[in-house]
Amino acid sequence: MDSETRRSRGGLAAALVIALLLPIFYVLSVGPAVYVLEATGPNRQLEEAAEVFYFPVIFLYQTTPLREPIEAYVEFWEDLA
């Protein structure tokens, strides 16, 4: 196997890892976002932007069995603020 083939396979593996981890990090980022929203106080414009950005997570929360884990995770971050 030549070095160019190895590099292309390495790039493909890296892209695959990123494609798998990015959605996980997106869902987990809702916690720190809640922390910031709680710590900064009432700001309707920021809250509306967060609702739009995190609509997929809100949808998962409302329509799947992930309700309890998401709720516990968000409450953990709310308690930190």
ABEGO torsion letter per residue (X at the ends): XBAAAAAAAAAAAAAAAAAAAAAAAAAAAAAAAAAAAAAAEBBAAAAAAAAAAAAAAAAAAAABAAAAAAAAAAAAAAAAX
